[in-house]
Amino acid sequence: GLAGLGCTYHLLAQSAEPLDCVHVWDPHCPGEGGASAVAAGLLHPYSPKGTDIWRGREGLVAALELIRAVEAHSGGRVCQQDGMIRVALDEAQAVAYRSRGSTTSQEGSGQQWVSQAEVEPIAGSEVGGRGALHVPDAFTVDTRAYLRGLWSLCVSMGGGTTDVSWVNHTVRSLKSVWPPASGGAGYDAIILAAGARITTISGLGWIPLRPCRGQNLLLRNTRRLRKPLICGKYIVPAAADGGRTLIAGATFEYGTAEACLQPADPVVAQELLDADLSELYPPASGSPLLGCQAGVRALPPRSHLGYVPLAGELPGSSTPSLMAAAAGTAFPASDVADAADARMVTAVGEFGACAPAANMAVESRGNGRPAPRLWLLAGLGSRGLIHHALLSAEVARAVLAEDSAHIPEHARRWEKCLDDVADAAQRGAASCAPRAAEKGLRIQGSG
């Protein structure tokens, strides 16, 4: 997905010396699995209220830089500056949006308030609401094509000196990637960038991520809508087919990771979406249904800065007791087969069967370290495009320098729950949820 391939690119780009290998473990081909593959493709730095999101403008610059690198490598376009229309569906929203946007078009203004009479000529079709914020500097990305191109770029960056490989494998425990079966030096670092599936990896259910299934309806664009519409829900002319299809969504269906990882259900999706989509875009109710797609967001705990992703290094020597406390299970001594495996288990733990895990970017310098350091980049939620390039560059810098200080402190706020997990382990408790909740964090028990 976006996080894993972003890390792969930046590990290759930032390393002062050629790496021995960078492997991506994922059961799906590039651009074919996870929430990233079904993203509508909107790229902009604004919150639903029209304000700037956390590091939104930095993220936009970083994302566009990486997108342009992919386009230069592939020779094709994967991103268009189509703009976006944030519709005001009631008078309260109209008042708020008027204060956010200028009433006259100014280069670089970012957002412009337009009346209802002015909206439809811009959109090219009927639009609901009472006016809107026009965002001419918003972009639409063909996310699947971008991910395929990004992987191709990463492979080319190996240059014959670095083994850049895609490992089609379902990871249920990190023991499947460590220690190396070949008896070689193994990996120096493992970056967990598997979205909501991270919590299904054995022993990692304590990481505070909330799975949320999102379903999109694919509609035929019979009324030739030209601009993406958004207000809670979205309707986006698909970049992949020149706008002949509309991507309309998305649902917010909460549950366990296993419950959320279900195939798309167009009946449920229509029940949840039809009313809101018709209010946003009245022609939606009569647009032929072409299909339905689903992905699972990994939502981080909300803070005073909004939904800020999680990143940082996972704990080291105390991990077995931490994982056992979160899982409500005693740490099984049988997993400690030898010294190297004991060090691996120190970082991971093993707590029985779990659902498949998705992609992880894995970096190796072949320096003989007995066990890899574990890093996290997750919780991008619905903002994978705006944050993936910026944060993956910082995580890669931290991995190469072996220093988590390169990652913003607020993205490492999840580390505050580790003391609570350790305390729970010492008390023999199965969970530290109450104390973590006092800090605004959610600890999810292992499945």
CORTAWO-V297638 format. One record per residue. N is the residue number from 1. RES is the residue in three letters. PSI is psi in whole degrees, -180 to 180 (* if undefined). Layout:
n=N res=RES psi=PSI
n=N res=RES psi=PSI
This chain:
n=1 res=GLY psi=-168
n=2 res=LEU psi=-45
n=3 res=ALA psi=-48
n=4 res=GLY psi=-44
n=5 res=LEU psi=-30
n=6 res=GLY psi=-43
n=7 res=CYS psi=-42
n=8 res=THR psi=-49
n=9 res=TYR psi=-49
n=10 res=HIS psi=-29
n=11 res=LEU psi=-44
n=12 res=LEU psi=-39
n=13 res=ALA psi=-33
n=14 res=GLN psi=-20
n=15 res=SER psi=130
n=16 res=ALA psi=-28
n=17 res=GLU psi=154
n=18 res=PRO psi=135
n=19 res=LEU psi=152
n=20 res=ASP psi=-45
n=21 res=CYS psi=153
n=22 res=VAL psi=116
n=23 res=HIS psi=137
n=24 res=VAL psi=121
n=25 res=TRP psi=118
n=26 res=ASP psi=131
n=27 res=PRO psi=-14
n=28 res=HIS psi=156
n=29 res=CYS psi=162
n=30 res=PRO psi=128
n=31 res=GLY psi=9
n=32 res=GLU psi=-9
n=33 res=GLY psi=158
n=34 res=GLY psi=179
n=35 res=ALA psi=-32
n=36 res=SER psi=-37
n=37 res=ALA psi=-19
n=38 res=VAL psi=14
n=39 res=ALA psi=143
n=40 res=ALA psi=-24
n=41 res=GLY psi=11
n=42 res=LEU psi=133
n=43 res=LEU psi=111
n=44 res=HIS psi=163
n=45 res=PRO psi=19
n=46 res=TYR psi=148
n=47 res=SER psi=172
n=48 res=PRO psi=-22
n=49 res=LYS psi=0
n=50 res=GLY psi=5
n=51 res=THR psi=166
n=52 res=ASP psi=135
n=53 res=ILE psi=170
n=54 res=TRP psi=119
n=55 res=ARG psi=31
n=56 res=GLY psi=-43
n=57 res=ARG psi=-37
n=58 res=GLU psi=-42
n=59 res=GLY psi=-39
n=60 res=LEU psi=-45
n=61 res=VAL psi=-45
n=62 res=ALA psi=-41
n=63 res=ALA psi=-45
n=64 res=LEU psi=-35
n=65 res=GLU psi=-43
n=66 res=LEU psi=-39
n=67 res=ILE psi=-44
n=68 res=ARG psi=-34
n=69 res=ALA psi=-40
n=70 res=VAL psi=-43
n=71 res=GLU psi=-39
n=72 res=ALA psi=-36
n=73 res=HIS psi=-43
n=74 res=SER psi=-23
n=75 res=GLY psi=9
n=76 res=GLY psi=168
n=77 res=ARG psi=135
n=78 res=VAL psi=2
n=79 res=CYS psi=135
n=80 res=GLN psi=143
n=81 res=GLN psi=80
n=82 res=ASP psi=-14
n=83 res=GLY psi=-178
n=84 res=MET psi=151
n=85 res=ILE psi=116
n=86 res=ARG psi=106
n=87 res=VAL psi=137
n=88 res=ALA psi=111
n=89 res=LEU psi=-15
n=90 res=ASP psi=175
n=91 res=GLU psi=-35
n=92 res=ALA psi=-43
n=93 res=GLN psi=-38
n=94 res=ALA psi=-43
n=95 res=VAL psi=-45
n=96 res=ALA psi=-42
n=97 res=TYR psi=-34
n=98 res=ARG psi=-36
n=99 res=SER psi=-18
n=100 res=ARG psi=-29
n=101 res=GLY psi=148
n=102 res=SER psi=154
n=103 res=THR psi=-7
n=104 res=THR psi=150
n=105 res=SER psi=123
n=106 res=GLN psi=132
n=107 res=GLU psi=130
n=108 res=GLY psi=0
n=109 res=SER psi=-24
n=110 res=GLY psi=-52
n=111 res=GLN psi=139
n=112 res=GLN psi=129
n=113 res=TRP psi=132
n=114 res=VAL psi=144
n=115 res=SER psi=170
n=116 res=GLN psi=-37
n=117 res=ALA psi=-28
n=118 res=GLU psi=-19
n=119 res=VAL psi=-49
n=120 res=GLU psi=-39
n=121 res=PRO psi=-32
n=122 res=ILE psi=-45
n=123 res=ALA psi=-27
n=124 res=GLY psi=7
n=125 res=SER psi=172
n=126 res=GLU psi=140
n=127 res=VAL psi=141
n=128 res=GLY psi=-179
n=129 res=GLY psi=-166
n=130 res=ARG psi=48
n=131 res=GLY psi=180
n=132 res=ALA psi=164
n=133 res=LEU psi=121
n=134 res=HIS psi=126
n=135 res=VAL psi=87
n=136 res=PRO psi=-21
n=137 res=ASP psi=15
n=138 res=ALA psi=154
n=139 res=PHE psi=154
n=140 res=THR psi=127
n=141 res=VAL psi=134
n=142 res=ASP psi=91
n=143 res=THR psi=-42
n=144 res=ARG psi=-46
n=145 res=ALA psi=-37
n=146 res=TYR psi=-45
n=147 res=LEU psi=-40
n=148 res=ARG psi=-43
n=149 res=GLY psi=-36
n=150 res=LEU psi=-40
n=151 res=TRP psi=-42
n=152 res=SER psi=-40
n=153 res=LEU psi=-43
n=154 res=CYS psi=-43
n=155 res=VAL psi=-43
n=156 res=SER psi=-30
n=157 res=MET psi=-19
n=158 res=GLY psi=-32
n=159 res=GLY psi=23
n=160 res=GLY psi=-7
n=161 res=THR psi=-25
n=162 res=THR psi=131
n=163 res=ASP psi=102
n=164 res=VAL psi=107
n=165 res=SER psi=151
n=166 res=TRP psi=122
n=167 res=VAL psi=105
n=168 res=ASN psi=91
n=169 res=HIS psi=138
n=170 res=THR psi=118
n=171 res=VAL psi=116
n=172 res=ARG psi=-24
n=173 res=SER psi=147
n=174 res=LEU psi=-10
n=175 res=LYS psi=-21
n=176 res=SER psi=-15
n=177 res=VAL psi=-3
n=178 res=TRP psi=138
n=179 res=PRO psi=161
n=180 res=PRO psi=135
n=181 res=ALA psi=-26
n=182 res=SER psi=-12
n=183 res=GLY psi=10
n=184 res=GLY psi=-168
n=185 res=ALA psi=-29
n=186 res=GLY psi=-170
n=187 res=TYR psi=147
n=188 res=ASP psi=-26
n=189 res=ALA psi=147
n=190 res=ILE psi=126
n=191 res=ILE psi=118
n=192 res=LEU psi=110
n=193 res=ALA psi=43
n=194 res=ALA psi=17
n=195 res=GLY psi=-139
n=196 res=ALA psi=-23
n=197 res=ARG psi=-13
n=198 res=ILE psi=-40
n=199 res=THR psi=-10
n=200 res=THR psi=-7
n=201 res=ILE psi=135
n=202 res=SER psi=125
n=203 res=GLY psi=-2
n=204 res=LEU psi=15
n=205 res=GLY psi=-12
n=206 res=TRP psi=-16
n=207 res=ILE psi=129
n=208 res=PRO psi=77
n=209 res=LEU psi=138
n=210 res=ARG psi=113
n=211 res=PRO psi=140
n=212 res=CYS psi=114
n=213 res=ARG psi=136
n=214 res=GLY psi=125
n=215 res=GLN psi=140
n=216 res=ASN psi=144
n=217 res=LEU psi=140
n=218 res=LEU psi=116
n=219 res=LEU psi=149
n=220 res=ARG psi=133
n=221 res=ASN psi=72
n=222 res=THR psi=-25
n=223 res=ARG psi=10
n=224 res=ARG psi=48
n=225 res=LEU psi=131
n=226 res=ARG psi=-29
n=227 res=LYS psi=144
n=228 res=PRO psi=139
n=229 res=LEU psi=143
n=230 res=ILE psi=139
n=231 res=CYS psi=89
n=232 res=GLY psi=-64
n=233 res=LYS psi=175
n=234 res=TYR psi=154
n=235 res=ILE psi=115
n=236 res=VAL psi=121
n=237 res=PRO psi=123
n=238 res=ALA psi=130
n=239 res=ALA psi=-27
n=240 res=ALA psi=-29
n=241 res=ASP psi=27
n=242 res=GLY psi=22
n=243 res=GLY psi=7
n=244 res=ARG psi=-23
n=245 res=THR psi=144
n=246 res=LEU psi=131
n=247 res=ILE psi=114
n=248 res=ALA psi=121
n=249 res=GLY psi=-159
n=250 res=ALA psi=160
n=251 res=THR psi=162
n=252 res=PHE psi=98
n=253 res=GLU psi=113
n=254 res=TYR psi=150
n=255 res=GLY psi=-169
n=256 res=THR psi=162
n=257 res=ALA psi=-42
n=258 res=GLU psi=-40
n=259 res=ALA psi=-36
n=260 res=CYS psi=-26
n=261 res=LEU psi=61
n=262 res=GLN psi=157
n=263 res=PRO psi=157
n=264 res=ALA psi=144
n=265 res=ASP psi=99
n=266 res=PRO psi=-30
n=267 res=VAL psi=-49
n=268 res=VAL psi=-43
n=269 res=ALA psi=-43
n=270 res=GLN psi=-41
n=271 res=GLU psi=-38
n=272 res=LEU psi=-23
n=273 res=LEU psi=-29
n=274 res=ASP psi=-47
n=275 res=ALA psi=-47
n=276 res=ASP psi=-40
n=277 res=LEU psi=-38
n=278 res=SER psi=-33
n=279 res=GLU psi=-39
n=280 res=LEU psi=-41
n=281 res=TYR psi=91
n=282 res=PRO psi=-37
n=283 res=PRO psi=-11
n=284 res=ALA psi=-34
n=285 res=SER psi=-25
n=286 res=GLY psi=8
n=287 res=SER psi=131
n=288 res=PRO psi=137
n=289 res=LEU psi=125
n=290 res=LEU psi=-23
n=291 res=GLY psi=-175
n=292 res=CYS psi=144
n=293 res=GLN psi=155
n=294 res=ALA psi=148
n=295 res=GLY psi=168
n=296 res=VAL psi=117
n=297 res=ARG psi=151
n=298 res=ALA psi=104
n=299 res=LEU psi=130
n=300 res=PRO psi=167
n=301 res=PRO psi=138
n=302 res=ARG psi=139
n=303 res=SER psi=-175
n=304 res=HIS psi=-13
n=305 res=LEU psi=7
n=306 res=GLY psi=-157
n=307 res=TYR psi=87
n=308 res=VAL psi=130
n=309 res=PRO psi=166
n=310 res=LEU psi=137
n=311 res=ALA psi=158
n=312 res=GLY psi=-174
n=313 res=GLU psi=135
n=314 res=LEU psi=156
n=315 res=PRO psi=162
n=316 res=GLY psi=-101
n=317 res=SER psi=-25
n=318 res=SER psi=4
n=319 res=THR psi=-41
n=320 res=PRO psi=-45
n=321 res=SER psi=-35
n=322 res=LEU psi=-48
n=323 res=MET psi=-40
n=324 res=ALA psi=-39
n=325 res=ALA psi=-44
n=326 res=ALA psi=-34
n=327 res=ALA psi=-13
n=328 res=GLY psi=33
n=329 res=THR psi=144
n=330 res=ALA psi=145
n=331 res=PHE psi=120
n=332 res=PRO psi=119
n=333 res=ALA psi=-23
n=334 res=SER psi=-19
n=335 res=ASP psi=-17
n=336 res=VAL psi=89
n=337 res=ALA psi=-38
n=338 res=ASP psi=-179
n=339 res=ALA psi=-45
n=340 res=ALA psi=-43
n=341 res=ASP psi=-35
n=342 res=ALA psi=-40
n=343 res=ARG psi=-37
n=344 res=MET psi=-47
n=345 res=VAL psi=-31
n=346 res=THR psi=-34
n=347 res=ALA psi=-19
n=348 res=VAL psi=-61
n=349 res=GLY psi=163
n=350 res=GLU psi=116
n=351 res=PHE psi=47
n=352 res=GLY psi=-170
n=353 res=ALA psi=151
n=354 res=CYS psi=172
n=355 res=ALA psi=166
n=356 res=PRO psi=147
n=357 res=ALA psi=155
n=358 res=ALA psi=-143
n=359 res=ASN psi=146
n=360 res=MET psi=131
n=361 res=ALA psi=130
n=362 res=VAL psi=130
n=363 res=GLU psi=141
n=364 res=SER psi=138
n=365 res=ARG psi=-2
n=366 res=GLY psi=35
n=367 res=ASN psi=8
n=368 res=GLY psi=9
n=369 res=ARG psi=134
n=370 res=PRO psi=-22
n=371 res=ALA psi=146
n=372 res=PRO psi=152
n=373 res=ARG psi=142
n=374 res=LEU psi=132
n=375 res=TRP psi=159
n=376 res=LEU psi=136
n=377 res=LEU psi=108
n=378 res=ALA psi=179
n=379 res=GLY psi=29
n=380 res=LEU psi=-16
n=381 res=GLY psi=-129
n=382 res=SER psi=7
n=383 res=ARG psi=36
n=384 res=GLY psi=-42
n=385 res=LEU psi=-41
n=386 res=ILE psi=-27
n=387 res=HIS psi=-14
n=388 res=HIS psi=-43
n=389 res=ALA psi=-43
n=390 res=LEU psi=-51
n=391 res=LEU psi=-34
n=392 res=SER psi=-32
n=393 res=ALA psi=-40
n=394 res=GLU psi=-38
n=395 res=VAL psi=-44
n=396 res=ALA psi=-40
n=397 res=ARG psi=-40
n=398 res=ALA psi=-41
n=399 res=VAL psi=-47
n=400 res=LEU psi=-35
n=401 res=ALA psi=-9
n=402 res=GLU psi=46
n=403 res=ASP psi=109
n=404 res=SER psi=-7
n=405 res=ALA psi=-16
n=406 res=HIS psi=-11
n=407 res=ILE psi=136
n=408 res=PRO psi=141
n=409 res=GLU psi=-38
n=410 res=HIS psi=-29
n=411 res=ALA psi=-17
n=412 res=ARG psi=14
n=413 res=ARG psi=-24
n=414 res=TRP psi=-21
n=415 res=GLU psi=-19
n=416 res=LYS psi=-24
n=417 res=CYS psi=-10
n=418 res=LEU psi=-38
n=419 res=ASP psi=-37
n=420 res=ASP psi=-39
n=421 res=VAL psi=-41
n=422 res=ALA psi=-41
n=423 res=ASP psi=-41
n=424 res=ALA psi=-37
n=425 res=ALA psi=-42
n=426 res=GLN psi=-32
n=427 res=ARG psi=-8
n=428 res=GLY psi=19
n=429 res=ALA psi=160
n=430 res=ALA psi=-15
n=431 res=SER psi=152
n=432 res=CYS psi=24
n=433 res=ALA psi=-43
n=434 res=PRO psi=-46
n=435 res=ARG psi=-37
n=436 res=ALA psi=-36
n=437 res=ALA psi=-33
n=438 res=GLU psi=-26
n=439 res=LYS psi=7
n=440 res=GLY psi=20
n=441 res=LEU psi=152
n=442 res=ARG psi=123
n=443 res=ILE psi=123
n=444 res=GLN psi=125
n=445 res=GLY psi=150
n=446 res=SER psi=141
n=447 res=GLY psi=*
